[in-house]
Amino acid sequence: QVQLVESGGGLVQAGGSLRLSCAASGRTFSSYTMGWFRQAPGKEREFVALINRSGDRTYYVDSVKGRFTISGDDAKNTVYLQMNSLKPEDTAVYYCTASTWSGLQIRRDKYDYWGQGTQVTVSS
C-alpha cells in the first residue's frame, strides 16, 4: 500500500508556471505506474499524465502535451508535474495517483491509490 500527499498548487496568471509534487510513503513508488488526474468544477475527473514504473516512459493528454512534464525522483519517493504556459482551462483540483497495473493506464478505474488533491487556479 502507498500513501500519496500532493503539494504545490496555487493561484497563477495565465502563461505562468507551477510545479506540483506528490510524496509517496509506504511502498516505494517505483512499484507503481504514477499518474496525475484533474477535476474541474462540474466536470468528470480526467487523466493528465503518467510515468511508468521504470521512469522511462511518459504519456500525456493532448491538451497538455508540450506544456506539462511528469518526472520522478526515486531517492525522494516523489513524483512531480511541471506545468508551464498555464491556461485558465487548466484550473482544477489535481490528484496524484498510483496504479498497480502494468502498461500505460489512462482510465481512472485502473488507479488504486489517490491523494487528497491540490487546487490549481489559473486567472486570465
Buried (B, 14 or more C-beta within 10 A) or exposed (E): EBEBBBBBBEEBEEEBEBBBBBBBEEBEBBEBBBBBBBBBEEEEBBBBBBBBBEBEEBBBBEEBEEBBBBBBEEEEBBBBBBBBEBBEEBBBBBBBBBBBEEEBBBEBEBBBBBBEBBEBBBEE
